[in-house]
Amino acid sequence: MEQLRNWVLIPVCPELEGGLSTPRPPAEITGDQVLQEGGEDVTRQFVKGAALCRDKGVAKHATLAILKSRSPACGCGQVYDGSFTGTLIKGDGIFTRTLRSAGIACVSDEDYRGAIDHPAEP
């Protein structure tokens, strides 16, 4: 948190914004869908939450998002493969895709330090 003290932070959770509860069953991306363990399709909630959270970032002129690694919403570079076996594949979560299409740079919570060491603008 000390490294982020000069930044304006906008905490969001696209899964909650999309109408999902906490706690909730695990979900993984399978093709173009997000399915919870057990098979329930929650794609609509993920897409809705991603759009709402993207709009919050765009309204605040966000330039960088620090996202939860491997999440079906916020995964950045890797996500679980949809088999619920812990297998990782290359790819991005629904929110990450939405942010990137809006021109917002994305980095995982595991890799953000290098992205903020020499920022273009805080």
ZIHURA-V311431 format. One record per helix or strand. SS is the DSSP state (H for helix, E for strand). FROM is the first residue (numbers start at 1). TO is the last residue. If there is no record, write none. Layout:
BEGIN
ss:SS from:FROM to:TO
ss:SS from:FROM to:TO
END
This chain:
BEGIN
ss:H from:2 to:4
ss:H from:14 to:17
ss:E from:27 to:30
ss:E from:33 to:36
ss:E from:41 to:41
ss:H from:43 to:59
ss:E from:64 to:67
ss:E from:70 to:70
ss:E from:76 to:80
ss:E from:88 to:92
ss:H from:94 to:101
ss:E from:105 to:108
ss:H from:112 to:117
END
